[in-house]
Every structure is written in structure tokens, then in C-alpha cells.
């Protein structure tokens, strides 16, 4: 079988070790010849890189491994770029969460003003990596799961329309896993129909390979329990805030019980409750910094200190194996069915052609072929339209450096109560984001 | 010149005397042969009817006058039906205003949950009057300025698509009068371009008959003063709450300074400020009941007591003469240019064809021909889309008797912070509206 050269952009991410281990675990179906980490923060990446070098040497000595801040080294002779960058790191995520909360507005990584702020920070970084990739490996595909995926995907559509960028999110994968547990199946046994934007969508069908429909059964369960299952296997999604999120799907279903909702919709439909339950002094970013970030970097330092990765505290991120499915689909033309973020072009019939939507696609060597989802109801369509226009105007504000447009984008957001609050938010966000944002005039 | 038979539906309205006097004042350009009042509240209409009978006998003995609760009497041999009904009267308007405020939401006659509640009350009444009109005078035109005009117009589009109903609002007329004062012109000297929904739009051009553009001059003035002019001639619009409304246009212009905003946009863009300045114990309905309603009915009783309308306290509503312009346009094919509420069908290029929009039209014997306004910017289009879908779903909820759809309509509204608040509002509105609303299941 052909062997592949992979670069992970955002090598210093807390997710990198788990994904590297997942790649090694999947070597039989996705053979590696080279694995590289790329980041613009040498020190942070260095900690993980040094540990992973030890791990690779022990567990996969046949795979060439290196970590670098030099794009030429990183991106030369590369087949796939896996991108999970976080411009501004958790320190800025903390601001994304806390500044809105200060104004009584949802403070969240990807939803609401925090997501828009994060989007404004991410666009330049993403374009830079795409440009590196195209310069040094013109045939390379980017498997992009960087947040905020909706804005990043729209920016790619507008600024790099011809680039080989595949935008995908793990949320539909994660929720499908929960659904499969609810009905006693494996995710791989199920095919879904789904429409939405990233972090903003609904499942309309969940069938097994024989064509049996399970959506009613799942809906009955979610109406009682949300997506909280008895088989809570995913450690990341097990902590209290994630449990509450999965439970909340019950309330989302009440607002419209035709389809199964993406849990992120709670930020748009129940922002008041979410704000009331938030602690503006200690947000998810603080949890992650004190939790996963510390654990992962401590584990890396321990490996380096011990000189071995045996009995390490790195944990395999086996749920990220959808990335391997995606790479395989491209590499081997598998025609895997996957929910991806693509330009609409009619996939959702009553939605703008030029919107980046999340729908099931058949993925082959040329990329995704979206499966048409037909017309969607007015309620869902209107919520999605409002949100997609916020995302589009944010990207336009970035490109034009327009204060007015960014103010208007915030004003349009379902999460922001008024133009007055939008302006106060914007002024605060400009201040803390400094040079991470383009200058807005 | 031909003489016309006119019926006023909502004869018991506080606006009726002023409009009757306006009609008499315009008799030279719109001759009357018959004037009738129609209402389903005999007692209320009777007070005004008795007084107006005296007034007509003195001032226009040649005009047949009567007031009735019998549709056959009212609508037989009628050329124009002027409709300004208010289902539930001011007592229910008070509820429309106070219930949302109780939940921290805009409490207003036509905007936000109050407007939707009023819409749900009004549809049956409007359809009933249209049916009377068509039954007894199939060639009659309805000149409809009943609020909430957006929802009433959408209901007419869906339920009576072929009826001769002309939907028009006095707000664009009133604001144009202010603009004309700002630039030292008369309203009749000016032609506007405008796009929006009812109580939700923007002027894009204000030209004189020679084609000179005044929008920049007006914008500079509004950026300083809002629409508050030195020539405050309109008594209804002179009280404190209206002054604040006209001033507020200054802030609306700041959010987007390309076009001149309709003042009602403040309820959607600055709802938090509006709620903060509202008194939930004494709203506009209370002002009107203690003010205009008392004044008008006292004046009527005085006329009856005196047996003469000489030196009466009825005031002519000369600003309502746009209704005569509209009737004349139909009657005499004048091709008057008027801002009306019509089915879009491309008049706003990037807006749904089946939306009821407010745009300038050329009005002739067959009704309005909308003037195409082209494409509108994303910010305005998205705000309008959200709002028009709220209005459409309200009409659908009415037709289907759907609790779920009404909950969703409220949830979609820019004025409502969450699905939770939407549900609480809906349950309260259902309770106070009782039989005024269809049963929602």
C-alpha cells in the first residue's frame, strides 16, 4: 500500500499527541512514511515534539518524524496537512469567553461574539498555512478541523476558492456516536441525513445499512435524556459542562421535534439560560488550561524526563479516526459518506448557493460530493440564514478592515441583544485582540 | 366629476372623526355621495356616529351619511372601504404592550411580541370585512391602513390573494413630511426610493421633481438631530414618546449610514434601551386612552349635547390625505407615486418573491405597480428576512392553529432573547387573548 507523508499544522496543540497516537493506531489502513509537526511557537511545540520523537522512535521507527517552525521543511513532499491551529491559544480563548459574558452575552469558543472574535484571529493564520502547503506541495490536501470552522471555511471559500481544503468538524461524528449507543449500534453501521451550518444543524435521518430508520427511537430517547448516554466513553466529553450540553438537547428538541438538533444550538435558542449558568471568572478555557493543557504538557515533559514513552500519560484520541477516514477517502477513492462543511450549491435547496453548509457528502479522490438534502423548514432556514450572514459579514469585515461591517455582523447575531451591546462588545474585542485582528476602520 | 361611496370599517376608531373631516376637506378632488361607518361595536361607534351625523348635516348635507353594524347596509353600493380596525381595542393593546415588558421584551403595538399578538387578533376581523365588501360590492377597493399592517398584509396575500386590498401605512408619509421640513420643501415636491417591510425600512433617495438629490443633506441633519424638526406641526407626533422616537433615528443612522432609517427600527436595533425607558405600568395604550380616546369621545358627546358641531373639539387629520391620494389614484388612474405594502415579486431583487414588502409604487386604476429597488445590502436584507419570516410564521400559526409555529415565530424575533422567554410570552399571550385568538394546539 502507498505510504503517506503527513504534516500537522498546530503541532503545539494539546490535541497533537492524541492524534499522532491515533494515526499510529491506524497505520494498517493509512500507512505513514513521514509525520511532521508545524507550529509558529517553537517552544510550545518543542515540548510535545521532543516527547513524540521518543514515542515515534519506540513505536514506529519506520516513520520519519520531525517538528519544525520552518514552513519549507514542514510542507515539502507532503500528501496531507492536518490543520488544528488556534491563533491566540487558550489565553485568547479565555478572552473570547469572558468579554461577552461581561456584557451578559454567550461567551463561547465558536458561538456568538467569542466565535466571531476567534474567526477574525484565525483567517490570516489559515491562509498562511494554505499558502505554505500550496507553495511546497501543490498536490497536498488540507484536512482542516480548526475552529471556528464555519468562519474559517467561509474565509477559505472567499480567499482560496481553488485550494484543496477539506473542512470537517468532529461534532457530528461525536453526536452520531451517542446516537449509536442509544440504539445499540456502532457509528460505522449508520448513515445519516443532516443539514445545517457548522455547530448549527439537525439530523433528519439515521439509518442502518439495511435501510432501517432509527430517528423516531432516538428522538424518543433524546426527549427524555438529551444525548446523555449510559456509555459515557469519551473522557473529553464527560466533564460536567459537556454533560449539561448533552442533556440540554432535550430542550432543543422541544422547540422543534421534527429533527435531532446539534447541541451547539443551545447557545442560539437558550442563550439566557447559558449565560445564567456561566461563571464569568472561570470559563471553559480555564478548565482546559488547568485540565487538558496541563495534563498533556506534563505527560510530554515526563516522557522526555524518562527518556521513554512507555507507560506515558498520553491518551490516544481514537475518536479522531474520522480524519483517517477522510484521508483514506481522498487517497483511495473510498467514497466514504461523511458530514462535511462545503459550499452549498443547492445541497440545501432553499438556502444560498454560496453559503458554507454542513451536509453529508460522498468523499472520493476529487473531494466531497454533497448529498442533496432538499428543502428545509422555515424555522430552521431562518435561524441558519441569520447565522450564516453573521459569518459572511465577519469575513467581509476582515477582508475590508471594516469596523461598520463587524459592528453589523455582531448586531445581526442571535446571541447579541442590541446594536448598543454589539458596539460595546466590538470595542472591547478590538482592544484585547490587538494585532491578532486586522485594523478596523 | 364622479362622486364616490365610502365606508369606514372601524367606525368607532378614535381616528374616524379626523378622517371624516379630512374627507370633507378633500371633497373637491374626491367628491363623496355617501359616507358610512361600520363597526361591530354599536355603542362605541354610536357615540362618534351621532356626532358625525350632526357634523355632516351641517357641513356636507349633500353626502348621505349613516353608521351601522349591519354589513349589508354598510357595504352595499360602495366604491371604497377605508379600513382602520383594531380588534380588541385599546384594552388589548395595553396587554400587547405590558405582557412583553413583564418579560423584559419590547412592548409595542406593532413591533415584537405585541405586534404578533395583535396580528393574531386582527386576521379574522380583516378577512370578515373583505368578505363583506366582496359580497355586497364586488368592485369595491379596500384602502387598508389597519395595524399591524405587515401581518395583516401577509394574511391578505395568503388568504385573499385576489381581493382588491391596498395596504398602506402613514409612517413613510409622516417621515417624508419631516424630511421635507428639514430641507425646506413640501412633501408633494419630493419623490423617494425606499425598501423595507412595514415599520421596517430605509430611504435610499429623496429627490425633488427636477431630480436633485437631498439624501446627503437630510442624512447630515438626521446624524445630528434625528428626524426631530423645528416645525413640529403634527400634534399626534408631538408628545414626548414620539419626540424620543424621532430623535433616536440619529442612533439608527450610526449603525448604517448609507440610508435613512424608518424610526420603528429602534425596536429591533436598540430593544434594550427601549425596554429600559419603558414604564411597564403605564404604556402608550394608557396614554392614548387617557389622551386621544378621551378627547375624541368627549368631543363627540359635546357635539351631541350641543346639537351642533360648530366650535367642536374634533380635529381634522389632514395628514391622512394620502388615503384620498390613493383613492384618487384608483378612481382617476392618476399614477400617483406612493410607498405601499405589496407582494415583492422582484421589486427588492435579493428578497423572497412572496414577501410583503414596502416600496414606492405607481398607483393606477388597476392598483399599484411596484418600482424595482434593485439589490439591498446584506445587513438590511438579513434583518428584513428575519422579520418577514416571523410575520409569515405568525400567519401560518394562525391558519394552522399551531402552538409550535407561534412559539417558533416568537423565538425567531429579533426582539425576543430566547426560546424560553418566547414560550413564557406565548403562554401569557394565549391566556389574555382568549377567544380573540384561534385555539393553538
Contacts between the chains, C-beta under 8 A, distances in Angstrom:
chain1	res1	chain2	res2	distance
A	251	B	419	7.7
A	255	B	407	6.9
A	255	B	408	6.8
A	255	B	411	6.4
A	255	B	419	4.8
A	256	B	404	7.2
A	256	B	408	6.6
A	269	B	411	6.7
A	269	B	418	6.5
A	269	B	419	4.4
A	270	B	418	5.3
A	270	B	419	6.0
A	270	B	420	5.8
A	271	B	417	6.7
A	271	B	418	5.7
A	272	B	417	5.3
A	272	B	418	4.5
A	272	B	420	6.2
A	272	B	421	6.6
A	273	B	418	7.0
A	273	B	420	6.1
A	378	B	389	5.8
A	378	B	392	6.8
A	378	B	393	6.0
A	378	B	396	7.8
A	379	B	393	7.0
A	379	B	405	7.8
A	379	B	408	4.4
A	379	B	411	7.8
A	379	B	412	6.8
A	381	B	389	7.9
A	382	B	385	7.0
A	382	B	386	6.2
A	382	B	389	4.2
A	382	B	412	5.4
A	383	B	412	6.9
A	385	B	382	7.0
A	385	B	385	6.0
A	385	B	386	7.7
A	386	B	382	6.2
A	386	B	385	7.7
A	386	B	386	5.4
A	389	B	378	5.8
A	389	B	381	7.9
A	389	B	382	4.2
A	392	B	378	6.9
A	393	B	378	6.0
A	393	B	379	7.0
A	396	B	378	7.8
A	404	B	256	7.2
A	405	B	379	7.8
A	407	B	255	6.9
A	408	B	255	6.8
A	408	B	256	6.6
A	408	B	379	4.3
A	411	B	255	6.4
A	411	B	269	6.7
A	411	B	379	7.8
A	412	B	379	6.8
A	412	B	382	5.4
A	412	B	383	6.9
A	417	B	271	6.7
A	417	B	272	5.3
A	417	B	417	6.3
A	418	B	269	6.4
A	418	B	270	5.3
A	418	B	271	5.7
A	418	B	272	4.5
A	418	B	273	7.0
A	419	B	251	7.7
A	419	B	255	4.7
A	419	B	269	4.4
A	419	B	270	6.0
A	420	B	270	5.8
A	420	B	272	6.2
A	420	B	273	6.1
A	421	B	272	6.6
